[in-house]
Each structure stands twice: as structure tokens, then as C-alpha cells.
Amino acid sequence: MSGTPATLLLTGLAPLMARYDGFILDLWGVLHDGERPYPGVVDCLDRLTAAGKRLCLLSNAPRRIDAVAGILSAMGITHHHYHHLMTSGEATFEALAHRPDPWHARLGRRCLHLGPEHDRLLFHGLPDLVLVTDPDAATFVVNTGPSTYDETPADYGPVLDACARRRLPMVCANPDLEVMVGPRRVLCAGTLARRYEDLGGSVRYHGKPHAEVYRRCLTLLGISNRRRILGIGDSLHTDIAGAAAAGIDSALVTGGILCQRLGGRWGLPPDRDRLADLLGAGGPCPTAVLPSLIW
């Protein structure tokens, strides 16, 4: 591909095994589609663990680790298939609990939650936090994303405007802009956060591609040589950029959020010209590209 000579085009993960001892794996778009694992994923995880590789799953889900582990287990991806799990929701909870810097310390205790009701499990274990429903009563906002799959940023215009007028800081618990749920493209909290920044709002993100969540994963893996770690994901904005910032190699899975854009069908190679245009548009390039996470 023109402009991307260092990127390997592969059909599966096996050719990369000798290079890496540890893997940081995205969930949505790589392991599963929001409803079930992709074909071949469980077999690939089994082969990786059998080869002695260390696996850390890293999700931008605005939920805590135990909740995501339960969802994965219900899909058939159990703790036997990986070693560690980290989420943007867990990182958000820790930041709200420990207030690690002046920005978080100034948030106060009255929180306006933007997101579905089930995401309120994120706040369990924070007894000093008071959830409010009116921006005028809040000292800050936690954004976990739209409440339903059909909502758009326009649906949140009035509440975002009200929060911006009060200059409420926003904590974004999922930097993803969108995700695939089965065949549907669904907006995520990152899209609302960007709209809020356009209004002049102050936003702090937890999760990929930001450095702190990668530091947590690297500590969990316990592999000192970062050149022996590969990050795998389906988003250039979060997975590939995050891996590059963390100083590790990356592999782009094209069967997730980029599948239609790259002119392919799930499991089939992307259109080479479209892929070259995408990777040549600037920003970090992956070390390798593969259609799906198969061996």
C-alpha cells in the first residue's frame, strides 16, 4: 500500500506470535459485536493463552470490571480466556473515588449523570456522591453516553447547553465516538463530550487513547519490554493512537467499526485502496492489519 510500507497485511494473528509476549485487546469490534463473540475469537484466545502469552482486555465500556467480566462470561468469554481486564468505567470510578489531581478535586459531590439507568452501577461504592437530575443542582457531569441506541447529539443539545452555561466540568467515561451493536452503528459518550467541548465545556476523559489507562494495563501485564507488547483494536482514534502513545506496536482489525468504510464484509480483507487512503491521511499507522481476530 502506498504510504504505509511498514504495515503488514495479514489474514490471522499467528504470524505475529514470535514477536510478542503480551497483548492488549479491545472488546467491541474485536472480540464481540455487542451481542456475541465473533467467529474464531474464542479459539484465538485459547491458542494465545496456551502459547504462554499474557492477555489484558481493555474496554472503553463505562462500566466497572466485574460488570464487564459478567457480560463477557455470558457470551462465553470467561476468565480462562484472558489474564486481566481494565475498563474506562473502572478508571472513572477510581478517579471519582480518589480525586488524583486538582481538576478532579474541584469537582464537588453533586453529580449530573448523562447516560442510561444501568450505567449508574458505576457510582456504587461512592457514598459521598449525590446524583442530581437538574444542571442547576450539579457541580459536575459524568457522561456515560446516550440512554438509547436511537438518540443523537441533537437530543442532548438542551442539557449540554444548560451545563455549559453553568460551566460544569464533564467527566467522560467512554471516549469512543461510536460503536457497532450487531449491525447497528451507535453513538457513544465521546461524541457528546466533543459536542460539549465545542460549547466551551471542560472535559476530562478516562480510557483509550489516554495514557493512564495504558499505564494500568502495562503494569498488569508485567512485561518490561514494551516492544514485546501488541495492542489490537478496530479504532484508529482510540486503539491505534493509544497504543502509539504508550510506545507499543498495534494491529488494526478492519471487521469492526471501519468495515463499511473500507468496503469489505466481516472476515474478508479490506479494500486495499481505501485502506491506503485511510492510513495515509495522517496519524499513527498500525504495525499490522487483519480482517478479524482469528488465528
LONUNU-973612 format. One record per residue: y, x, z of N, C-alpha, C in turn. Coordinates in steps of 0.02 Angstrom, whole numbers, padded with zeros to 5 digits, always signed. Atoms other than C-alpha are relative to their C-alpha. Layout:
REM LONUNU-973612
YXZYXZYXZ/...
//
This chain:
REM LONUNU-973612
-00060+00042+00000+00000+00000+00000+00062+00044+00000/-00062-00039+00004+00170+00067-00047+00039-00006+00064/-00042+00000-00059+00273+00118+00102-00038+00000+00065/+00039+00002-00061+00129+00109+00226-00062+00045-00007/+00057-00043+00013+00018+00261+00189-00043+00012+00061/+00039-00016-00060-00037+00281+00370-00042-00058+00025/+00035+00059-00024-00105+00105+00388-00068-00006-00034/+00067+00008+00026-00293+00086+00368-00015-00074-00010/+00022+00068+00013-00358-00073+00287-00075-00003+00013/+00069+00002-00022-00522-00117+00372-00027-00071-00004/+00032+00066-00004-00647-00260+00371-00025-00016+00069/+00023+00009-00069-00700-00235+00552+00022+00058+00043/-00025-00049-00049-00670-00132+00708-00044+00062+00005/+00048-00054-00011-00823-00018+00701+00027+00069-00021/-00023-00068+00021-00738+00125+00602+00049+00033+00049/-00048-00028-00046-00612+00147+00743-00030+00021+00067/+00031-00009-00066-00737+00164+00886+00006+00071+00026/+00001-00070-00024-00742+00354+00893+00069+00022+00022/-00068-00021-00015-00552+00365+00908+00023-00021+00070/-00030+00032-00059-00526+00258+01063-00050-00013+00056/+00040+00015-00060-00590+00237+01240+00020-00066+00032/-00025+00062-00031-00485+00087+01289+00036-00043-00050/-00030+00048+00046-00420-00070+01206+00040-00051+00040/-00041+00054-00028-00278-00190+01250-00001-00056-00053/+00015+00052+00049-00323-00355+01166+00042-00062+00013/-00034+00064-00002-00214-00505+01128-00052-00056+00003/+00046+00057-00005-00290-00677+01157+00010-00049-00058/-00013+00049+00053-00213-00815+01049+00010+00036-00066/-00006-00030+00067-00235-00771+00865-00045+00059-00011/+00046-00057+00006-00357-00630+00902-00069-00019+00028/+00064+00021-00030-00492-00689+01024-00015-00073-00014/+00012+00072+00009-00467-00875+01002+00060-00033-00033/-00053+00036+00035-00363-01008+00914+00033-00052+00046/-00026+00048-00047-00312-01100+01073-00049-00054+00018/+00050+00050-00013-00467-01208+01066-00070+00030+00007/+00067-00031-00002-00618-01095+01036+00004+00072-00025/-00001-00069+00026-00662-00912+01004-00010+00001-00076/+00012-00010+00072-00653-00852+00825-00071+00026-00011/+00067-00026+00015-00821-00815+00742-00002+00076+00005/+00010-00072-00005-00884-00642+00784+00034+00034+00058/-00038-00032-00053-00767-00611+00930-00044+00018+00060/+00042-00014-00058-00893-00625+01071-00048+00057-00015/+00044-00055+00020-01014-00512+00977+00038+00066+00001/-00040-00061+00001-00874-00385+00952+00015+00024+00071/-00012-00019-00069-00829-00387+01137-00063+00029+00032/+00063-00025-00027-01012-00364+01182-00014+00071-00024/+00012-00066+00027-01025-00214+01068+00047+00052+00029/-00048-00046-00030-00867-00136+01138-00020+00019+00071/+00019-00015-00069-00923-00151+01318-00065+00039+00003/+00063-00036+00002-01098-00092+01275+00010+00074-00019/-00016-00069+00020-01019+00064+01198+00040+00037+00053/-00036-00033-00055-00931+00101+01363+00075-00002-00006/-00072+00005+00009-00757+00053+01303+00030-00043+00056/-00036+00038-00051-00630-00012+01430+00045-00051-00034/-00037+00054+00032-00553-00180+01386+00047-00034+00049/-00050+00037-00039-00393-00256+01454+00028-00055-00045/-00029+00055+00037-00345-00428+01390+00072-00010+00023/-00071+00007-00015-00157-00453+01380+00028-00061-00037/-00023+00062+00030-00085-00626+01350+00072-00015+00020/-00066+00025-00015+00090-00696+01339-00003-00073+00024/+00006+00067-00029+00025-00857+01417+00040-00003+00065/-00040+00006-00061+00146-00919+01552-00040-00027+00059/+00045+00021-00053+00002-00939+01674-00025+00062+00037/+00025-00056-00039-00072-00832+01811-00070+00019-00023/+00062-00029+00024-00226-00727+01786-00060-00046+00011/+00058+00041-00015-00351-00842+01872-00003-00061-00046/-00001+00058+00043-00295-00991+01767-00023+00018-00071/+00020-00021+00067-00314-00896+01603-00073+00020-00002/+00071-00018-00003-00482-00825+01656-00044-00062-00002/+00038+00062+00002-00542-01002+01686-00001-00031-00069/-00002+00027+00068-00485-01059+01514-00046+00041-00046/+00043-00042+00041-00572-00910+01433-00073-00013+00015/+00070+00012-00019-00731-00941+01530-00026-00065-00029/+00020+00064+00029-00735-01121+01472-00014+00006-00075/+00012-00013+00072-00729-01054+01293-00061+00044-00012/+00057-00045+00008-00874-00936+01327+00018+00073+00002/-00021-00070-00009-00772-00777+01353+00007+00012+00075/+00003-00007-00073-00818-00728+01531+00019+00070+00021/-00019-00066-00026-00780-00582+01645-00050+00054-00021/+00047-00050+00025-00935-00497+01573+00023+00031-00066/-00021-00023+00065-00843-00476+01409+00062+00044+00002/-00059-00042-00006-00693-00379+01475+00005+00026+00071/-00007-00031-00066-00638-00273+01623+00061-00024+00038/-00063+00018-00033-00459-00325+01658+00036-00054-00041/-00040+00052+00032-00339-00467+01620+00070+00002+00029/-00070+00003-00022-00149-00471+01626+00036-00052-00042/-00037+00051+00036-00029-00610+01578+00075+00006+00014/-00072+00003-00012+00158-00635+01559+00015-00046+00059/-00009+00044-00058+00139-00776+01686-00009+00037+00065/+00012-00040-00061+00069-00655+01815+00060+00046+00012/-00059-00043-00006+00213-00535+01780+00061-00039+00024/-00056+00042-00022+00337-00678+01801-00006-00018+00073/+00012+00017-00071+00259-00732+01966+00018+00059+00045/-00014-00059-00042+00268-00555+02034+00074+00015+00004/-00072-00012+00000+00450-00537+01982+00036-00051+00045/-00032+00051-00042+00496-00701+02068-00018+00010+00074/+00021-00011-00069+00397-00654+02223+00033+00061+00031/-00022-00063-00029+00460-00476+02244+00072+00019-00018/-00070-00013+00020+00632-00478+02157+00012+00075-00007/+00002-00073+00003+00612-00297+02097+00065+00035-00019/-00062-00032+00022+00790-00267+02035+00058-00046+00015/-00058+00042-00018+00968-00330+02061+00004-00065-00040/-00004+00061+00041+00956-00455+01916-00043-00055+00031/+00044+00050-00031+00806-00543+01995+00023-00018+00071/-00022+00013-00069+00878-00526+02171+00056-00051+00002/-00056+00046+00002+01030-00627+02118-00018-00071-00023/+00019+00065+00029+00930-00775+02051+00009-00058+00049/-00001+00055-00048+00935-00876+02211-00068-00033+00005/+00065+00032-00014+00799-01001+02258-00008-00069-00032/+00004+00067+00030+00838-01163+02162-00013+00007-00075/+00026-00014+00068+00740-01160+02000-00006-00064-00041/+00011+00052+00050+00752-01274+01849-00055+00024-00046/+00056-00019+00042+00586-01268+01757+00004-00036-00066/+00007+00028+00067+00582-01294+01569-00070+00014-00024/+00068-00009+00021+00403-01323+01518-00044-00058+00021/+00046+00054-00017+00250-01435+01535-00018+00000+00074/+00016+00008-00071+00195-01501+01704-00054+00049+00023/+00056-00043-00022+00035-01398+01706+00022+00072+00010/-00024-00068-00010+00137-01237+01697+00030+00010+00070/-00028-00007-00067+00205-01275+01871-00048+00035+00048/+00046-00040-00040+00048-01192+01939+00026+00072+00007/-00030-00066-00004+00147-01033+01904+00037+00011+00065/-00043-00006-00058+00254-01070+02057-00038-00006+00066/+00039+00003-00061+00112-01095+02181-00003+00069+00032/-00002-00064-00035+00122-00959+02312+00070+00027+00008/-00070-00019-00009+00313-00954+02308+00033-00052+00045/-00022+00054-00045+00354-01058+02463+00076-00006+00007/-00073+00003-00007+00539-01013+02464+00035-00028-00062/-00029+00025+00062+00565-01079+02288+00006-00076+00002/-00011+00072+00003+00639-01253+02266+00009-00019-00073/-00005+00023+00069+00608-01339+02099+00047-00060-00004/-00049+00054+00009+00752-01449+02041-00004-00024-00072/+00002+00030+00067+00774-01562+01889+00067-00004-00034/-00068+00005+00026+00962-01551+01863+00031+00070-00003/-00032-00066+00005+01050-01394+01797+00056+00010+00052/-00054-00007-00048+01194-01431+01916-00025+00018+00070/+00029-00016-00065+01075-01408+02063-00036+00068+00000/+00040-00061+00006+00994-01247+01998+00043+00063+00006/-00031-00067+00003+01035-01064+02023-00029+00042-00056/+00029-00035+00057+00920-01007+01882-00051-00045-00034/+00048+00037+00042+00798-01066+01748-00062+00042-00011/+00061-00031+00023+00616-01024+01718-00024-00039-00061/+00019+00030+00063+00566-01059+01538-00072+00020-00017/+00069-00013+00019+00380-01076+01501-00017-00030-00068/+00010+00025+00068+00402-01163+01332+00005-00075-00005/-00004+00072+00010+00410-01337+01256-00055-00037+00037/+00048+00040-00039+00322-01476+01351-00055-00029-00043/+00050+00026+00046+00230-01543+01197+00000+00040-00064/+00007-00037+00063+00169-01472+01033+00050-00023-00053/-00043+00028+00051+00288-01583+00935+00074+00015+00011/-00070-00011-00015+00451-01529+01017+00028+00058-00040/-00036-00052+00037+00581-01423+00929+00057+00027+00043/-00058-00025-00039+00726-01314+00992+00056-00052+00006/-00053+00051-00003+00843-01460+00950-00011-00048+00058/+00014+00044-00056+00756-01565+01082+00026+00028+00066/-00023-00032-00062+00813-01438+01212+00074+00018-00003/-00071-00015+00007+00992-01425+01148+00042-00022+00059/-00042+00023-00056+01071-01533+01285-00011+00038+00065/+00012-00034-00064+00985-01449+01432+00019+00074-00005/-00021-00070+00008+01014-01274+01362+00076+00006+00002/-00073+00000-00003+01197-01316+01336+00025-00007+00072/-00020+00010-00070+01210-01378+01515-00012+00062+00041/+00014-00061-00037+01128-01221+01582+00049+00056-00018/-00046-00051+00022+01240-01110+01477+00070-00011+00029/-00066+00013-00029+01396-01197+01541+00003+00024+00072/+00002-00022-00070+01341-01156+01718-00018+00075+00005/+00018-00072+00002+01293-00978+01664-00061+00015+00043/+00062-00010-00038+01121-00996+01739-00042+00055-00034/+00046-00049+00030+01011-00842+01711-00068-00032-00014/+00065+00027+00019+00846-00879+01625-00054+00053+00004/+00061-00041+00001+00675-00802+01659-00046-00030-00052/+00045+00024+00052+00566-00817+01504-00070+00026+00014/+00068-00019-00020+00382-00819+01550-00048+00007-00058/+00041-00009+00059+00319-00808+01371+00045+00020-00058/-00045-00022+00054+00414-00701+01243-00022-00020-00070/+00021+00020+00066+00310-00768+01098+00047-00052-00030/-00042+00049+00036+00410-00864+00967-00040-00061-00020/+00044+00055+00020+00263-00969+00907-00071+00024+00004/+00071-00016-00005+00075-00978+00914-00038-00052-00040/+00042+00048+00034-00066-01061+00819-00046-00034+00050/+00047+00039-00040-00160-01200+00910-00045-00037-00050/+00040+00025+00055-00306-01236+00795+00038+00014-00064/-00037-00009+00063-00220-01264+00626+00075-00009+00007/-00070+00017-00010-00051-01308+00704+00041+00060+00022/-00048-00051-00021+00099-01192+00721+00045-00031+00054/-00034+00030-00058+00177-01224+00893+00051+00050+00027/-00053-00042-00028+00341-01157+00963-00017+00021+00071/+00010-00027-00067+00338-01050+01120+00067+00012+00035/-00060-00008-00041+00461-01007+01258+00049+00050-00030/-00044-00050+00029+00529-00857+01163+00051-00030-00047/-00048+00033+00046+00609-00972+01034+00056-00033+00039/-00051+00030-00042+00700-01069+01170+00045+00053+00032/-00039-00054-00031+00754-00906+01253+00049+00030-00050/-00046-00026+00050+00828-00841+01091+00058-00049-00012/-00053+00050+00007+00924-01004+01070+00049+00004+00058/-00043-00005-00059+00989-00983+01247+00044+00063-00003/-00040-00061+00009+01046-00805+01211+00055-00012-00051/-00051+00016+00049+01138-00872+01058+00058-00038+00032/-00052+00037-00036+01233-00984+01180+00037+00044+00051/-00031-00046-00047+01281-00830+01282-00037+00007+00065/+00038-00002-00062+01146-00852+01414-00033+00068+00012/+00034-00062-00020+01070-00705+01509-00074-00015+00009/+00073+00012-00002+00880-00694+01486-00035+00065+00019/+00046-00055-00015+00750-00580+01564-00070-00022-00020/+00066+00017+00027+00581-00578+01476-00054+00037+00039/+00060-00031-00029+00411-00544+01554-00058-00009-00048/+00055+00003+00047+00265-00500+01441+00014+00045-00060/-00007-00040+00061+00242-00418+01271+00063-00022-00038/+00014-00072+00009+00328-00321+01196+00032+00045+00052/-00040-00036-00049+00416-00266+01355-00043+00050+00040/+00036-00059-00024+00370-00104+01441-00040-00012+00063/+00032+00005-00066+00324-00161+01617-00070-00028-00006/+00067+00030+00004+00176-00268+01565-00050+00049-00031/+00045-00052+00027+00105-00123+01463-00015+00053+00053/+00014-00047-00054+00125-00007+01611-00055-00027+00045/+00052+00030-00040+00019-00128+01710-00068+00007-00033/+00064-00005+00036-00116-00130+01577-00026+00072-00002/+00021-00070+00002-00119+00059+01561-00026+00023+00068/+00025-00016-00067-00138+00075+01749-00069-00030+00012/+00065+00033-00008-00281-00050+01747-00055+00036-00038/+00050-00034+00040-00371+00043+01608-00018+00068+00030/+00013-00065-00032-00354+00210+01699-00016+00055-00049/+00012-00051+00051-00355+00312+01538+00065+00038-00009/-00062-00038-00002-00228+00452+01548+00026+00017-00069/-00020-00019+00068-00226+00499+01363+00015-00063-00041/-00019+00062+00035-00129+00361+01276-00022+00000-00073/+00024-00003+00068-00189+00422+01107-00071-00027-00006/+00069+00026-00001-00361+00358+01159-00001-00076+00014/-00005+00072-00014-00298+00177+01181+00027-00035-00062/-00021+00040+00057-00280+00046+01044+00020-00070+00022/-00021+00068-00011-00180-00114+01057-00015-00042-00061/+00019+00043+00056-00241-00259+00950+00034-00068+00009/-00033+00065-00004-00140-00415+00910+00017-00026-00069/-00016+00031+00064-00081-00534+00775+00074-00008-00012/-00072+00006+00007+00108-00521+00801+00033+00068-00005/-00039-00061+00005+00220-00383+00739+00053+00003+00054/-00056+00004-00048+00359-00442+00856-00021+00018+00071/+00021-00013-00069+00256-00431+01016-00054+00053+00004/+00057-00045-00008+00089-00343+00994+00011+00069-00030/-00008-00065+00033+00130-00206+00869+00061+00037+00026/-00060-00032-00028+00306-00174+00933-00012+00023+00072/+00015-00019-00070+00244-00173+01113-00044+00061+00005/+00044-00059+00000+00105-00050+01075+00039+00063-00019/-00040-00058+00020+00227+00065+00985+00045+00025+00056/-00045-00019-00054+00349+00062+01130-00039+00031+00058/+00042-00028-00053+00205+00101+01250-00031+00066-00019/+00028-00064+00022+00154+00252+01147-00073-00002-00016/+00070+00006+00017-00015+00186+01093-00006-00025-00073/+00014+00025+00067-00092+00150+00922-00011-00076+00002/+00009+00072+00002-00110-00028+00862-00038-00021-00063/+00032+00032+00057-00212-00139+00746+00025-00071-00007/-00026+00067+00014-00141-00296+00666-00057-00043-00027/+00048+00050+00024-00258-00445+00648+00038-00051-00042/-00039+00042+00045-00199-00546+00498-00024-00072-00002/+00026+00069+00001-00302-00703+00531+00033-00046+00050/-00033+00042-00050-00185-00767+00667+00065-00029-00026/-00064+00032+00016-00001-00813+00659+00026+00018-00069/-00024-00023+00065+00026-00715+00497-00044-00021-00059/+00050+00014+00052-00120-00788+00399+00030-00033-00061/-00030+00034+00058-00022-00909+00289+00051+00043-00034/-00053-00042+00029+00122-00790+00264-00030+00054-00044/+00032-00054+00038+00001-00658+00200-00046-00026-00054/+00035+00029+00056-00078-00779+00077-00075+00000+00005/+00072-00003-00007-00251-00773+00150-00029-00059+00036/+00036+00047-00043-00380-00880+00235-00032+00040+00056/+00027-00036-00057-00453-00838+00403-00064+00037-00020/+00059-00041+00013-00580-00697+00393+00000+00037-00065/-00004-00034+00064-00528-00642+00219+00058+00049+00001/-00054-00049+00000-00419-00490+00181+00066-00031-00022/-00066+00025+00020-00232-00521+00165+00017+00022-00071/-00026-00022+00065-00141-00511+00000+00036+00067+00010/-00025-00068-00011-00101-00327-00018+00075+00006-00013/-00071-00004+00015+00070-00351-00096+00042-00032+00055/-00036+00033-00054+00126-00473+00037-00002+00042+00064/+00006-00043-00059+00061-00358+00173+00046+00060-00006/-00044-00058+00011+00153-00210+00097+00073-00019+00010/-00068+00023-00010+00314-00310+00092+00015-00011+00074/-00010+00014-00071+00292-00364+00272+00007+00065+00040/-00001-00062-00038+00256-00190+00339+00055+00047-00023/-00054-00042+00025+00389-00111+00230+00069-00025+00016/-00064+00030-00015+00526-00223+00298+00036+00033+00059/-00030-00033-00058+00561-00107+00445-00037-00016+00064/+00036+00009-00063+00499-00093+00622-00065+00039+00000/+00061-00040-00006+00339-00013+00685-00056-00028-00043/+00058+00019+00039+00185-00015+00575-00064+00011+00040/+00064-00011-00035+00008-00036+00642-00038+00059-00029/+00044-00054+00022-00118+00104+00632-00052-00027-00049/+00052+00031+00042-00243-00016+00553+00014-00075-00006/-00004+00072+00012-00253-00192+00483-00070-00026-00012/+00064+00031+00012-00406-00305+00490+00008-00075+00000/-00008+00073+00006-00430-00489+00446-00014-00037+00065/+00018+00033-00062-00511-00535+00612-00035+00051+00045/+00032-00046-00047-00587-00458+00768-00076-00008-00005/+00072-00002+00008-00763-00428+00708-00022+00073+00000/+00025-00069-00004-00874-00276+00723-00001+00032-00070/
//
